[in-house]
Amino acid sequence: MRTAQGDEPVSVLDRIIAIVEAVRECGGCATVMDLARATGIPKSTASRTVAELVRRGYLERTEAGVVIGLRLFELGARATTPRRLGAAALPVLAELFNATGEHLNVAVQDGRDMVSVISVRGRLRPAPSRAGARVPAATTALGKAFLAFTSDESAVRDITGGLDSRGRRHLERELEDVRSCAVAIDRCETFPGVVGVASPILSPQLVPVAAISVAGPVSEMDADRMMPLVRHAALALTRRLALRAV
């Protein structure tokens, strides 16, 4: 979370954002030394900023370091998209989990990543992702399912622009395939030994708002069997969101 020039964040707000994001990037727990190193902020300044964030409830201290505090959790829980998705998705996820027993995710697109807003643990250990985790849109089934149907060409260009010419052509062909069947597959591209199958969740205007996926071990995951199950779940969630919008 350093600036483009590699210097420490300048403004107070820059420092606060840098520290909070560094806690997330450190796996949810970090020492002041970790945060100073990750952000380029002097240790004394980082320590004062952390102390103020702890005092206000945005961070909490543990024996291992500081973690995201309840105040940030409360603010995140009020985000409109995750709340709407969460309320609509619960029965759909329950049905999908009963049918598969695998790891489930509902994620939204943010920049070059997909951010998990709902995660249901299956038999995969350790779980490939959790709520709040980011995965690259260019390789994951979630990302490909979303990108294939987005009308935001700048988002697609930003993501494909980070690939070499061969990778860009491969992704463009994959997105064409996804448009034809509304299902995307990640064959161990993101997590070794993990296969993911995903489908887009659309708004009443047929704009993708999220994607839903099933992920399981490559040795036991039958992607062909999962494809209609995931597609059915995505359609069910699309309908539920449409009803809530009326």
ABEGO torsion letter per residue (X at the ends): XBBAAGBBBABAAAAAAAAAAAAAAAGGBBBAAAAAAAAGBBAAAAAAAAAAAAAAGABBBBAAEBBBBAAAAAAAAABAAAAAAAAAAAAAAAAAAAAAGBBBBBBBBBEABBBBABBBBBABOBBABBBGBBBBAAABAAAAAAAAABABAAAAAAAAAABBAAAAAAAAAAAAAAAAAGBBBBBGAABBGBBBBBBBBBBAAGBBABBBBBBBBAAABBAAAAAAAAAAAAAAAAAAAAAAAX
